[in-house]
Amino acid sequence: MTKYVFVTGGVLSSLGKGLASASIGALLESRGYRVSIQKLDPYINVDPGTMSPFQHGEVFVTDDGAETDLDLGHYERFTQMVATQKHNVTSGRVYQKVINKERRGDYLGNTVQVIPHITDEIKASIRKLDTPEIDVSIVEIGGTVGDIESLPFLEAIRQLRLDLEPGNAINVHLTYVPYLRSAKELKSKPTQHSVKELRSIGIQPDMILCRCEMDLPDSVREKIALFCNVPPHAVKAAVDVDNIYKVPLKFAQHNVDTTVCQMLQLPERKSDLSAWKKLCQIIDAKRDPVHIAIVGKYVDYPDSYKSLIEALHHAGLANRADVQLHWMESARFEKGDDLEQAMAQIDGILIPGGFGIRGVEGMIRTIQYARTKHIPFFGICLGMQLACVEFARNAVGLDGANSSEFEDDPHYKVIYKLRELVDIDEMGGTMRLGAYDCDLKPESLAIKTYGKSQISERHRHRFEFNKEYMPIMMDSGLKFTGMSPDGLFVEIVEIEDHPWFLGCQFHPEFKSDPFDAHPLFQGFVAASIAYGAAKKVRVDQGEMVP
Ligand code: GLN
């Protein structure tokens, strides 16, 4: 019998509901419970795949090819769960299902309404994860209590709790307790209002997690307890931390997991937090910096590259280095900014995934610089495609080589639309999505880095390398070291005589976690550290570098 923790948020957005849900999941797993975490998103898009990363942040891709909310990345990084399509449900998807049923005549002449038809569909989506393998299902409801669009989701969890036996579900509400400097006081009123709003729609929270700058004094805790109708021990401080991976231990200090287990009437089990403690020791240990440039399109929107940033930090931890990220908007290198000056302090260059022409020529110039100056280079998806374009233009001499994403019919179409997508113009869900196997070539950098010959990685792309150009590119030294097992898709390219130059068509960042940094990121960061150290020696000897 799966038990439920429903997580709602109040007062304001960006309080870290996703991280709170992931951390509760991690703590339950540390007690040997098997968890799943699901995100319910109230927006009307069927999935975030069609949304701009400016607005919505990164689109996280699952093994089964779902384009999902970035919180699912946190869930996977904090717990053992492997997210699927079922773990992210949007209003758009729910309404689409209900409307399809209505068109089929499934409702037998009834008026189709938000209650019960939409709420029933939401409840069915939640209960799909109710399996013998899952002890606790954590369900995070996106948005903030008080939003019109989240009402059907809140109503659905209210009903679901009644459908379940007592003790099988709890409501955790995350709020904000601001510290007012002028009054030198933590203020509980926003929390009181937010809980009042929640109770007005029939949901009484069992636990209130209070995001705050400092620990809550007993007086504030008792006041919130009294006004929000919960026992004082169920009011928990969620104090700010300087690193997201410290949240589980912070929650454990406040007995969040003990209280959740008691409320869910789960049998008492000892928790083992040794892995989290060790991780936090590594985070706090002194680590030398390594400087990585990320040259892309959305430099002011770090949420657009959430998994990428995390993967680089994981690789830093694995190498006991402090990865410092230098965001550079690629367009500046088209407009004439000097690469040599911009890269003077840089130990490794990364070009991430992306869509659209903006800044592409600047990325190509950057890749040429990394290739010819022997600076470690990692190209991901678009970064790999542009590495091929750059090589075709500047190493092979195919003037005007390009991707057909950026030019209608380039003379040398090195990157072109996926064969199965030709003539498909619809945007939603029409990419090569999800996990695919890839065979690695013997003696390649890839096989050495992974330590195995077959891998599986997640994809999200509409364009691919045009294999017609393989022979000519190989003659000039481009190596195709990862191919799909059927030989159809180029998955990894490398070049010879370079300390570390690798482009991959897939997104390795989706499969990295703090306990198990992804091998490609580990390898790239290790090469960057080595490059930085060698550069320092050369500079010390008075040489001009790079
Ligand atoms: N725009 C490229 C494509 O669609 C790359 C996509 C990406 O980087 N995720 O193939």
Residues whose N, C-alpha, C, O or C-beta is under 5 A from the ligand:
A	BS01	LIG	G353 G354 F355 G356 I380 C381 L382 R460 H461 R462 F463
